[in-house]
Amino acid sequence: MIVFDLICLNGHTFEGWFDDSNAFEDQQKKGMLICPVCSDGCISKALSGYSIKFGYTEKAISVKKKQIEVLERKISTFLEQNFENVGHNFAAEALKIHYGVSEVRNIRGTSTPEEEKILKDEGIEFVKIPSLTNDPETSDP
């Protein structure tokens, strides 16, 4: 679908919705376009008041980067305060919690792709979050 701003000879503007540009041309040639205000049949495309934004300004990009950095710090702080860091023992500890060997609690740490497959196969849900800090226990080498 395409939307055109249309105008009659009396200056009334209105929208027209068409399958494509050819549909507008066909309907115009057949006299099928009529002004909804004055019923004038001489209709043409009007200048449209829309614009297309092609990208962000440097200032907008800088603001977005700062917003992302603030969000990353908030997430990192939340994880540090609410999840126990078990480091490279994440998969083993998650299995212990899952089978009731260890107490239920929030944990964070790292795991290998093989360990992640085991966790999935055991029905253990986890979320992978990229390291947001320089903590050597949770950062990738």
N, C-alpha and C positions, 0 to 999 in steps of 0.2 A: 504494500500500500504506500501511496505517496499523497501528501497533503499540499495543496496549492492555495495561496491567498488569491481570491478572484475579485474582479471589480466589474461593475456594469457601466454603461455610458453616463448614468446619473451619479456616479461616484460612490455607490454603495459597495462596501467590501464584505466578503464572506469567505468561508472556507469551502473547498471542494476536495473530496477524497476519491482517489482513483487507483485502479490496479497498477498503472504505470503512466508515463508521460504520453504514450500513444493513445491510451484510453481517453485522456483529456482532449487530445486533438480530434479523435473520432467523434466524441460527444459534441464538441464545439462545431464541427462541420455539419453534423446532423441537426443542429439547433436544439439539442437536448438540455443545454445549460440555460437556466432562467434565474434571474435575480429573485431571491426570496422576499425582498422588500417591495420592489416596484414591478416585478414580472418582466423586466427588460430582457431580451434574448441576445443582446450583443455583449458577450462576456469575454474578458481576457484575463491573463494572469497579472496580478498586481505585484509590486515589489514587496518582498517579505521582510518582516521585522525580526528575523532570527539571526543568530551568529553561530559559528562553529569555533570552539576553543581547541587549538591544536596542541597545547602543552601548558606546562606550568612555568611561571616566572622563576628566576633564581631565588627571589625572596620567598615565594610560596614553597619552593623545594626546601629551603633552609628551615622554614617554620615546620614543615612536615617532618624533617629529620629530627628536629628538637623534640617534637611531640613523640616520635618513635623512641627516642632515647629516654624520655621521661617514662614512657610505658614500660620499656625494658627494665629500667631501674625498679619500678613498682613491682613487676612480675618477679624479678630476682629477689627483692626484699621479701615478698610474700613467700616464695619458695624456701628461702633461708630460714624464715621465722616459723614456718608451719610444716616443714618436711625434714625428717632426719636424714643427714647425708651419710649414706652407707658406702659411698665411693664405688669401687669396682666390684663390690659384693652385691650389687643391686639384684641380679637374677636369683642368686642363692637366698637372699633375704626375702624376696618376694615369694619364692616357693615356700619358705618356712612359714610366712604369714598365711599364705593360701591354705596350707595343710594344718594350721593350728599349732605349730611348733613354737612360733614366736608370737608376741602380742600384736594385735592389729594396730597399725599406725601408718601415717603417711611417711613414705620414704622417697629419697631421690638418689641418683647415682648414675653410673654408666653400665652399659652391657654391650656385648658383641652381637652381631647379627645372628649367630648360632644360638646364643642365649635368648634372644628375643623370639626366635622360632619356638624354642622350648616353652617359653612363657605363653605364647599364643596357643600352642598345642595343649597346654594344661588348662586353658580357659582363663588365664590371668590377664586382666585388662590393665594396660599401662599407656601412658602418653609420652611420646618422644618430644622433648623441648630442647632446642639448641642451647648450648651453654651461653649464658648471658654475663657470666662473671669470669674472672681469671683464677677461679678456685682450682688448684691443681688436681684435686680429688675428682672433680666433675668435668673438667675441661678436656677436650680431645687433644691429643699430642700434635 
